[in-house]
Amino acid sequence: MLKRYLDPLRSKVPLRWHQMRKRVTRPALLGTLRRTTPLSDIYGFDRGDPVDRYYIERFLQDHSRDITGRVLEVRNDLYIQRFGRNVTHQEVIDIDADNPDATIIADLSAADVVPDDSFDCFILTQTLTYIFDTPAVLRHAYRMLRPGGVVLCTVPCLSRLDPEASQEYWRFTTASCTELFGAVFGPENVSAQSFGNILVSIGYLTGMASQEFSKAELETNDPRFPLIVTVRAVKPRANS
């Protein structure tokens, strides 16, 4: 029983798989993807828009009603400007004191400088992968939000390592996000969803741009091959 738990694939393949694998006589045709270096070394920015941006921006567009009132974003205000509605106040948080766009300098896992109940929305895209203490970040996110406030978060499930980042710690799944956010916001206040399929995941890893895929290809979701996970978490109101 323990062996099956540790290696669940053993129960899904024929007992003579080691013999069957020798019967492959026609290799898959990979074309321009049969290479050991990527098509793009900067996530596809030099070819168009990176594939993950397609899902990030669609997620924020779908939840643009949440981006209202007092809004906080990491590193710059790009998404506040693009998707915000009736934003009355905005702040940009970053650990980098040299960032000219940052109005709050703080480590998100130790952001005591930000007062409680400060924001109606926190846009937290593609950031948790670089912070080791993920639970601490979520506790501060919860604390900084007003009751009824929303965090809109995206995290990579599959991605190359960032050559410019000194430390990159995590990749996430819908299950891990549901557990992590649920432990802080309450399971009933968290919605996590994955996006992607085998084609766009392979394309993203090799540096293809989203414009190189059809809308049908981008919109096909296969939970076995997720590229990105999105999370919407709401801080409950006192009477909830």
N, C-alpha and C positions, 0 to 999 in steps of 0.2 A: 504493500500500500504506500509506503514512504517513497519508494522508487518511482511509482506512477505519479505521485504528487510532485516530485522534483523534476520529472521529465514527462509531462503530459503528452508529448507527441508520440511516445512509445505506444500509446493505446490507439493511435490514429493511422498508423502505417502498417502495411503487411509485415508479417514475421520475416519474410525473405526480402526485405527492402534492399539489403546489401547486394543481393543478386540482381534485383530488378533495375537498379540504377545503372548497371552496365549496359542496358539495352538502349540507352539514349544514343541515337545515331545522327540526329539532325539538330545542330545547335541553334539556339534562338538568334534571330537577326537583330542586332542592336544598332546597326548603322552608325551615326555620328556619336552615339553614346558609348560605343565600345572604346573606351579610353581610360587612362588612369589619372588624368588631370581634368579639372572641371572646365566646362565651356566658359564659365565666368568665375572669377575669383572674388567677386563682390556681390554675391547673392543674385546676380542677374540685373543689377542696377544699370550696367552698361549695355544691356539688351532691351530694357524696358522697365517694368515694375516687377519686383520680386513676387513670387507666387503667394507667399504668406501675407503680403500686404492686401491682396485681393480679399482674403477672409477676414483680416483685421478690420479693414475699412467697411466691409459689408456688415460685420457685427456692430460696429459703432453707428453706422447709418440706421440699422434696424432698431437701435436703442437710443437714438438721438434725443428722444424725449427725456431721457434720464440726465442728459448733459445740460443742466440748467441751474440757475441760481449761482451759488458759490462752487467753483470747480477747481480741482487740483489735477495737474498732469506732471508726468516725469520728463525731465530734460528740456522740453520745449512745449509751446502751446499749439503745435500743429493741428492736433485733432480737436482741440477746443474751438479753434478758428473755423475748421471745416464742418464740424458736426454739432457745435453748441447751439442751443436754443434759449434765448432770453437769459444769457449768462450775465449776472450782475457783478461778479467779482471772480478773478482768476489768479491762480498762483502756479508757479513752476518750481518743483522740488528736484534737487540733484545733490549728490554727494560731492561733486566737483565744484570747488569754490571758484574756479576759473571760467565756469560757464556763464557767459554774459546774459543768458536768458533766464537763469535761475533767480528766483526771488526768495527761496527758502533753501538754505544749505543744511542738509541733514542726511544721515544714513537712515534709510527707510526701516531698518531693523532696530533703530534706537532713536526714533524721531520725537523725543520728548519735547523738543522745542516747539512743536506744533500743538496748539491748544486742543482740548477735547471739543467735539461737536462743532468743528470749524467749516465743514464742507457738505454740500448736497450731493456731490459726485466726485469720484476719484477715478481718473483714467490711468490704468496701470497696464500698459502694453509691453510685452516682450522684455520684462525687467526681472521677474523672479528667478530666472535661470542664473542670474549673476550674483544673487544674494544667498549666502549659505543658510542663514536662519530664517527660513520661510515662515514658520509659525509666528515669529516676532513681527515680521512685516505685516501679516494679516491682523494681528492684535492691534498694531498701531493704525492700520487702515480703518478698522472697526471704531477705534477710539476717536479718530479724527472726523469721522462722518457724523452728521446730525442724525437723529432718529428719522427713519424713512429714507436716509441717504443710500446711495448706490455706488458700489465699486464695479467698474467694467474692466475686466482683466483678460489678457490673452497671454498664452504661454506656448512655447514650442514643444511638440511631441517628438518631432524629428527635425534635426538641423545639423549642419556642419558646425564645427567649433569656430568661434570668432577669432581671427588671427590678431585682432587689435585688442582683445580683452585679455587682461592678465589672469583672470580667474573666471571660469564658467563651471557651474556646479551641477545643474539639474536639467532633466527633461521630464515632462509631465504627461499624465493620462487623465481621462475623464474621472476615473476612479480615484486617483490621488487628489485631484482638485476638489472633488466632491467631499472627500474626507477632510482635507486641510481647511477648506473654507467652511464646511459644515461644523467643524469643531469650534469655530469662532462666531459665525453668524447664525448658526442653527441650520440643520439640514433642510428644513422647510423653506428657508430663505435663500437657497443656493440653486442655481441652474447652470450646469456645465455641459458643454457639447463639443464634440470633435468635428473637424472638417478635413476632407482630403480623400485621396484614393491612391492606388499603387502608381498610376501614371503621373499625377502631379507631384507625388512625393519623390519619385525618381527624378523628375524634371527639376524640382527645387534643389535637390542635392547636387545636381550637376550644373546648376546655374542658369537654367532656362527662365525666361520671363513669363509673366502671366499672359501677355499678349500672344504668346506662342501656343496657347491652348484655346480650344473652343469653349464657349460658355457651358455647353453640355458636359464637357470634360471637367471643367472647374466645379460645376454644380453637382457632380456625382459624388455622393458620400459613401465611403466604405469604412465602417468602424474598425476593420482589421488593419487598415493602413492610414491612420490619422496623421496629418501634418501639423495641425495646430489645435489647441483646445481654447475655447472661450468660456468665461465665467461671468455671470451676473449675480452679485450677492447684495442683499438688502439688509441694512441695519434695522431691526424691528423697532416699531414705535412702542412707547411705554405701555400703551393699552392693548398691544397686539398679543 
